[in-house]
Protein backbone atom coordinates (compact mmCIF):
# COMPACT_ATOMS: atom_id res chain seq x y z
CA UNK A 1 0.00 0.00 0.00
CA UNK A 2 1.25 3.50 -0.70
CA UNK A 3 2.21 5.76 2.12
CA UNK A 4 2.48 9.51 2.31
CA UNK A 5 5.19 11.48 4.01
CA UNK A 6 4.92 15.11 4.97
CA UNK A 7 7.13 17.53 6.83
CA UNK A 8 6.18 17.38 10.49
CA UNK A 9 5.11 20.51 12.31
CA UNK A 10 4.58 21.41 15.93
CA UNK A 11 1.02 20.08 15.55
CA UNK A 12 2.53 16.59 15.06
CA UNK A 13 4.52 16.66 18.30
CA UNK A 14 2.30 14.23 20.22
CA UNK A 15 2.16 11.71 17.34
CA UNK A 16 5.93 11.80 17.02
CA UNK A 17 6.40 11.34 20.77
CA UNK A 18 4.05 8.34 20.74
CA UNK A 19 6.08 6.66 18.01
CA UNK A 20 9.32 7.63 19.74
CA UNK A 21 8.09 5.68 22.77
CA UNK A 22 7.45 2.69 20.47
CA UNK A 23 10.97 3.00 19.10
CA UNK A 24 12.38 3.06 22.63
CA UNK A 25 10.66 -0.27 23.29
CA UNK A 26 12.29 -1.78 20.18
CA UNK A 27 15.73 -0.16 20.17
CA UNK A 28 16.34 2.12 23.15
CA UNK A 29 18.79 4.98 23.01
CA UNK A 30 22.05 4.66 24.90
CA UNK A 31 21.07 7.90 26.67
CA UNK A 32 18.00 7.95 28.90
CA UNK A 33 14.76 8.82 27.11
CA UNK A 34 13.65 11.64 29.42
CA UNK A 35 10.36 12.64 27.86
CA UNK A 36 10.18 16.25 29.13
CA UNK A 37 13.62 16.91 27.65
CA UNK A 38 12.80 15.07 24.42
CA UNK A 39 9.53 17.05 24.12
CA UNK A 40 11.35 20.37 24.51
CA UNK A 41 14.10 19.43 22.05
CA UNK A 42 11.68 18.01 19.50
CA UNK A 43 9.57 21.18 19.65
CA UNK A 44 12.71 23.26 19.06
CA UNK A 45 13.66 21.13 16.05
CA UNK A 46 10.14 21.32 14.59
CA UNK A 47 10.15 25.11 14.92
CA UNK A 48 13.71 25.75 13.75
CA UNK A 49 14.86 23.98 10.55
CA UNK A 50 18.45 25.16 11.06
CA UNK A 51 18.70 22.23 13.52
CA UNK A 52 16.99 19.69 11.30
CA UNK A 53 13.74 18.46 9.82
CA UNK A 54 11.23 15.76 10.68
CA UNK A 55 8.79 13.84 8.53
CA UNK A 56 5.69 11.94 9.53
CA UNK A 57 4.76 8.88 7.48
CA UNK A 58 1.12 7.84 7.19
CA UNK A 59 -0.84 5.12 5.49
CA UNK A 60 -4.46 6.10 4.89
CA UNK A 61 -4.12 8.91 7.48
CA UNK A 62 -2.73 6.52 10.10
CA UNK A 63 0.77 7.38 11.36
CA UNK A 64 3.11 4.44 10.72
CA UNK A 65 6.57 5.95 11.00
CA UNK A 66 8.78 8.97 11.17
CA UNK A 67 12.14 10.30 10.09
CA UNK A 68 14.27 12.94 11.81
CA UNK A 69 17.30 14.48 10.12
CA UNK A 70 19.65 16.74 12.11
CA UNK A 71 22.41 18.95 10.72
CA UNK A 72 26.02 19.55 11.73
CA UNK A 73 29.15 21.06 10.23
CA UNK A 74 32.44 19.25 9.67
CA UNK A 75 35.68 20.18 7.98
CA UNK A 76 36.49 16.51 7.35
CA UNK A 77 33.13 15.90 5.66
CA UNK A 78 33.23 19.04 3.48
CA UNK A 79 30.90 21.32 5.39
CA UNK A 80 27.27 20.87 6.29
CA UNK A 81 26.33 17.33 7.14
CA UNK A 82 23.08 15.56 7.85
CA UNK A 83 22.41 12.77 10.32
CA UNK A 84 19.52 10.36 10.26
CA UNK A 85 18.84 10.89 13.93
CA UNK A 86 15.67 8.81 13.99
CA UNK A 87 14.15 6.42 11.45
CA UNK A 88 11.24 4.38 12.71
CA UNK A 89 8.57 2.22 11.10
CA UNK A 90 5.86 0.60 13.22
CA UNK A 91 6.46 -3.11 13.61
CA UNK A 92 3.26 -4.01 11.71
CA UNK A 93 4.53 -2.16 8.62
CA UNK A 94 8.12 -3.38 8.48
CA UNK A 95 9.41 -5.39 5.54
CA UNK A 96 7.29 -3.48 3.01
CA UNK A 97 9.97 -1.18 1.63
CA UNK A 98 9.03 1.80 3.79
CA UNK A 99 12.51 2.01 5.32
CA UNK A 100 14.04 2.11 1.84
CA UNK A 101 11.68 4.89 0.83
CA UNK A 102 12.52 6.80 4.03
CA UNK A 103 16.20 6.55 3.13
CA UNK A 104 15.35 8.04 -0.28
CA UNK A 105 13.52 10.85 1.52
CA UNK A 106 16.49 11.37 3.88
CA UNK A 107 18.87 11.68 0.93
CA UNK A 108 16.60 14.08 -0.96
CA UNK A 109 15.92 16.26 2.10
CA UNK A 110 19.62 16.34 3.00
CA UNK A 111 20.55 17.43 -0.52
CA UNK A 112 17.77 20.04 -0.44
CA UNK A 113 19.39 21.48 2.69
CA UNK A 114 22.83 21.43 1.02
CA UNK A 115 24.36 18.66 3.12
CA UNK A 116 27.48 17.07 1.67
CA UNK A 117 27.27 13.77 3.59
CA UNK A 118 24.47 11.80 5.19
CA UNK A 119 25.41 9.88 8.34
CA UNK A 120 23.63 7.49 10.64
CA UNK A 121 24.43 5.36 13.62
CA UNK A 122 22.83 2.01 14.26
CA UNK A 123 22.94 -0.36 17.19
CA UNK A 124 25.11 -3.45 16.71
CA UNK A 125 22.88 -6.35 15.73
CA UNK A 126 20.06 -4.19 14.37
CA UNK A 127 18.61 -5.98 11.31
CA UNK A 128 18.50 -2.65 9.41
CA UNK A 129 22.30 -2.65 9.12
CA UNK A 130 22.15 -4.67 5.90
CA UNK A 131 19.58 -2.27 4.41
CA UNK A 132 21.90 0.64 5.18
CA UNK A 133 24.89 -1.15 3.62
CA UNK A 134 22.88 -1.98 0.49
CA UNK A 135 21.99 1.71 0.24
CA UNK A 136 25.65 2.78 0.22
CA UNK A 137 26.31 3.54 3.88
CA UNK A 138 29.71 2.23 4.96
CA UNK A 139 31.26 1.20 8.22
CA UNK A 140 34.05 3.34 9.67
CA UNK A 141 37.09 1.91 11.32
CA UNK A 142 36.45 4.23 14.23
CA UNK A 143 34.55 4.18 17.46
CA UNK A 144 31.72 6.56 18.12
CA UNK A 145 32.64 8.18 21.40
CA UNK A 146 30.58 10.71 23.30
CA UNK A 147 30.88 12.87 26.36
CA UNK A 148 28.00 14.57 28.12
CA UNK A 149 28.67 18.28 28.49
CA UNK A 150 26.61 18.87 31.60
CA UNK A 151 28.15 19.45 34.98
CA UNK A 152 31.82 18.63 35.48
CA UNK A 153 32.42 15.39 37.40
CA UNK A 154 33.56 15.89 40.98
VODO-785979 format. One record per residue (C-alpha): z, y, x; residue in one letter. Coordinates in nm, 3 decimals. Example, Ala and Ser with C-alpha at 12.3 -4.5 7.8 and 13.67 -1.06 7.14 Angstrom:
BEGIN
votor w->0.780&v->-0.450&u->1.230&code->a
votor w->0.714&v->-0.106&u->1.367&code->s
END
This chain:
BEGIN
votor w->0.000&v->0.000&u->0.000&code->x
votor w->-0.070&v->0.350&u->0.125&code->x
votor w->0.212&v->0.576&u->0.221&code->x
votor w->0.231&v->0.951&u->0.248&code->x
votor w->0.401&v->1.148&u->0.519&code->x
votor w->0.497&v->1.511&u->0.492&code->x
votor w->0.683&v->1.753&u->0.713&code->x
votor w->1.049&v->1.738&u->0.618&code->x
votor w->1.231&v->2.051&u->0.511&code->x
votor w->1.593&v->2.141&u->0.458&code->x
votor w->1.555&v->2.008&u->0.102&code->x
votor w->1.506&v->1.659&u->0.253&code->x
votor w->1.830&v->1.666&u->0.452&code->x
votor w->2.022&v->1.423&u->0.230&code->x
votor w->1.734&v->1.171&u->0.216&code->x
votor w->1.702&v->1.180&u->0.593&code->x
votor w->2.077&v->1.134&u->0.640&code->x
votor w->2.074&v->0.834&u->0.405&code->x
votor w->1.801&v->0.666&u->0.608&code->x
votor w->1.974&v->0.763&u->0.932&code->x
votor w->2.277&v->0.568&u->0.809&code->x
votor w->2.047&v->0.269&u->0.745&code->x
votor w->1.910&v->0.300&u->1.097&code->x
votor w->2.263&v->0.306&u->1.238&code->x
votor w->2.329&v->-0.027&u->1.066&code->x
votor w->2.018&v->-0.178&u->1.229&code->x
votor w->2.017&v->-0.016&u->1.573&code->x
votor w->2.315&v->0.212&u->1.634&code->x
votor w->2.301&v->0.498&u->1.879&code->x
votor w->2.490&v->0.466&u->2.205&code->x
votor w->2.667&v->0.790&u->2.107&code->x
votor w->2.890&v->0.795&u->1.800&code->x
votor w->2.711&v->0.882&u->1.476&code->x
votor w->2.942&v->1.164&u->1.365&code->x
votor w->2.786&v->1.264&u->1.036&code->x
votor w->2.913&v->1.625&u->1.018&code->x
votor w->2.765&v->1.691&u->1.362&code->x
votor w->2.442&v->1.507&u->1.280&code->x
votor w->2.412&v->1.705&u->0.953&code->x
votor w->2.451&v->2.037&u->1.135&code->x
votor w->2.205&v->1.943&u->1.410&code->x
votor w->1.950&v->1.801&u->1.168&code->x
votor w->1.965&v->2.118&u->0.957&code->x
votor w->1.906&v->2.326&u->1.271&code->x
votor w->1.605&v->2.113&u->1.366&code->x
votor w->1.459&v->2.132&u->1.014&code->x
votor w->1.492&v->2.511&u->1.015&code->x
votor w->1.375&v->2.575&u->1.371&code->x
votor w->1.055&v->2.398&u->1.486&code->x
votor w->1.106&v->2.516&u->1.845&code->x
votor w->1.352&v->2.223&u->1.870&code->x
votor w->1.130&v->1.969&u->1.699&code->x
votor w->0.982&v->1.846&u->1.374&code->x
votor w->1.068&v->1.576&u->1.123&code->x
votor w->0.853&v->1.384&u->0.879&code->x
votor w->0.953&v->1.194&u->0.569&code->x
votor w->0.748&v->0.888&u->0.476&code->x
votor w->0.719&v->0.784&u->0.112&code->x
votor w->0.549&v->0.512&u->-0.084&code->x
votor w->0.489&v->0.610&u->-0.446&code->x
votor w->0.748&v->0.891&u->-0.412&code->x
votor w->1.010&v->0.652&u->-0.273&code->x
votor w->1.136&v->0.738&u->0.077&code->x
votor w->1.072&v->0.444&u->0.311&code->x
votor w->1.100&v->0.595&u->0.657&code->x
votor w->1.117&v->0.897&u->0.878&code->x
votor w->1.009&v->1.030&u->1.214&code->x
votor w->1.181&v->1.294&u->1.427&code->x
votor w->1.012&v->1.448&u->1.730&code->x
votor w->1.211&v->1.674&u->1.965&code->x
votor w->1.072&v->1.895&u->2.241&code->x
votor w->1.173&v->1.955&u->2.602&code->x
votor w->1.023&v->2.106&u->2.915&code->x
votor w->0.967&v->1.925&u->3.244&code->x
votor w->0.798&v->2.018&u->3.568&code->x
votor w->0.735&v->1.651&u->3.649&code->x
votor w->0.566&v->1.590&u->3.313&code->x
votor w->0.348&v->1.904&u->3.323&code->x
votor w->0.539&v->2.132&u->3.090&code->x
votor w->0.629&v->2.087&u->2.727&code->x
votor w->0.714&v->1.733&u->2.633&code->x
votor w->0.785&v->1.556&u->2.308&code->x
votor w->1.032&v->1.277&u->2.241&code->x
votor w->1.026&v->1.036&u->1.952&code->x
votor w->1.393&v->1.089&u->1.884&code->x
votor w->1.399&v->0.881&u->1.567&code->x
votor w->1.145&v->0.642&u->1.415&code->x
votor w->1.271&v->0.438&u->1.124&code->x
votor w->1.110&v->0.222&u->0.857&code->x
votor w->1.322&v->0.060&u->0.586&code->x
votor w->1.361&v->-0.311&u->0.646&code->x
votor w->1.171&v->-0.401&u->0.326&code->x
votor w->0.862&v->-0.216&u->0.453&code->x
votor w->0.848&v->-0.338&u->0.812&code->x
votor w->0.554&v->-0.539&u->0.941&code->x
votor w->0.301&v->-0.348&u->0.729&code->x
votor w->0.163&v->-0.118&u->0.997&code->x
votor w->0.379&v->0.180&u->0.903&code->x
votor w->0.532&v->0.201&u->1.251&code->x
votor w->0.184&v->0.211&u->1.404&code->x
votor w->0.083&v->0.489&u->1.168&code->x
votor w->0.403&v->0.680&u->1.252&code->x
votor w->0.313&v->0.655&u->1.620&code->x
votor w->-0.028&v->0.804&u->1.535&code->x
votor w->0.152&v->1.085&u->1.352&code->x
votor w->0.388&v->1.137&u->1.649&code->x
votor w->0.093&v->1.168&u->1.887&code->x
votor w->-0.096&v->1.408&u->1.660&code->x
votor w->0.210&v->1.626&u->1.592&code->x
votor w->0.300&v->1.634&u->1.962&code->x
votor w->-0.052&v->1.743&u->2.055&code->x
votor w->-0.044&v->2.004&u->1.777&code->x
votor w->0.269&v->2.148&u->1.939&code->x
votor w->0.102&v->2.143&u->2.283&code->x
votor w->0.312&v->1.866&u->2.436&code->x
votor w->0.167&v->1.707&u->2.748&code->x
votor w->0.359&v->1.377&u->2.727&code->x
votor w->0.519&v->1.180&u->2.447&code->x
votor w->0.834&v->0.988&u->2.541&code->x
votor w->1.064&v->0.749&u->2.363&code->x
votor w->1.362&v->0.536&u->2.443&code->x
votor w->1.426&v->0.201&u->2.283&code->x
votor w->1.719&v->-0.036&u->2.294&code->x
votor w->1.671&v->-0.345&u->2.511&code->x
votor w->1.573&v->-0.635&u->2.288&code->x
votor w->1.437&v->-0.419&u->2.006&code->x
votor w->1.131&v->-0.598&u->1.861&code->x
votor w->0.941&v->-0.265&u->1.850&code->x
votor w->0.912&v->-0.265&u->2.230&code->x
votor w->0.590&v->-0.467&u->2.215&code->x
votor w->0.441&v->-0.227&u->1.958&code->x
votor w->0.518&v->0.064&u->2.190&code->x
votor w->0.362&v->-0.115&u->2.489&code->x
votor w->0.049&v->-0.198&u->2.288&code->x
votor w->0.024&v->0.171&u->2.199&code->x
votor w->0.022&v->0.278&u->2.565&code->x
votor w->0.388&v->0.354&u->2.631&code->x
votor w->0.496&v->0.223&u->2.971&code->x
votor w->0.822&v->0.120&u->3.126&code->x
votor w->0.967&v->0.334&u->3.405&code->x
votor w->1.132&v->0.191&u->3.709&code->x
votor w->1.423&v->0.423&u->3.645&code->x
votor w->1.746&v->0.418&u->3.455&code->x
votor w->1.812&v->0.656&u->3.172&code->x
votor w->2.140&v->0.818&u->3.264&code->x
votor w->2.330&v->1.071&u->3.058&code->x
votor w->2.636&v->1.287&u->3.088&code->x
votor w->2.812&v->1.457&u->2.800&code->x
votor w->2.849&v->1.828&u->2.867&code->x
votor w->3.160&v->1.887&u->2.661&code->x
votor w->3.498&v->1.945&u->2.815&code->x
votor w->3.548&v->1.863&u->3.182&code->x
votor w->3.740&v->1.539&u->3.242&code->x
votor w->4.098&v->1.589&u->3.356&code->x
END
